[in-house]
Every structure is written in structure tokens, then in C-alpha cells.
Amino acid sequence: MNSSKIDAPEEPLKETSSEHSVRLSTILNKIFDPSRPATTFGELVDELDQHGMAIILILFSLPSALPVPAPGYSTVLSIPLLIIGIRLLLGKDTVWLPKKVRARSFAPADFQKLKSAMLRIVGVLERFSKPRFSFLVMSKGARIFLGLLVC
């Protein structure tokens, strides 16, 4: 029996570059690293990849789920949801931004308070959520169905 295998500490799971294995908290840490130079919104969207669409869906649908009625906001917030639903119907899995918005830049160091708040929320969500049925959810048919639901 090889004793080096027994004595060696268990190695933590490594995050690969596969699009579904990288945790959102890792991506957010990389994007909002204070030592990182100015970043464009286009780079932000590219790095978030399919996570960006999920984040937008949650951000814009959450206020509608609150029990507090506020007239007018549901219409404004449903426009981005409709755009995402249409993109899902078309088979896209990333957020679309106009060229002008993609070219705008921001300094990641300016968002450290926001980063810590996001990481707290994402950390709680990542602790309780695990990938399930990813083969089914990531299929083209499931995306079209989700697109119809969102629209």
C-alpha cells in the first residue's frame, strides 16, 4: 500500500475553465480585484458568461416577487427580462450590451464595498445550491422552454 497517498492531505477541488464549473464568487473576485486596471463593461459581460444572464434574471425579477406593490416598476423591470427571454428563445446564453455600453470602463477598485456585499450574498447561495440535472437544464430544448417562461 502506498503510504504517501494516505498521508497526503486531501486536495481541494480545482476549478477548471469549463463554463459550468467556475463558481460565481471566483469570477466576481477576479473581476473586482482592486489591483486590476480599468475594465470595460464588455469585459465584465464576457467574464460573467452564462452567469451574467442568471444574475440579470434574478435582479430584475426579484422586485416583482416582493409583497409590496409599487405601481410602474414592474413595466420598467420587465423590459430587460423580455430581452433575456427572447435571447434564450434564440439559443443565446449570454447578456447582450450595445457597443457604446460595452466600451465604457470602470475601475474595479471603486467597487470594493459592493464586491463584499455581493460576495456575502453569493457565498450564502453557493453554500446551499448545488448543480443538479445540468445535462437537462443546459439542453437547447430547456433553454427554449425557459425563454418562453421568461417572456
QUIBELHU-V906773 format. One record per helix or strand of 3 or more residues. SS is the DSSP state (H for helix, E for strand). FROM is the first residue (numbers start at 1). LEN is the number of residues. If there is no record, write none. Layout:
SS,FROM,LEN
SS,FROM,LEN
//
This chain:
H,3,5
H,24,8
H,41,8
H,50,16
H,73,17
H,99,5
H,108,21
H,134,4
H,140,11
//
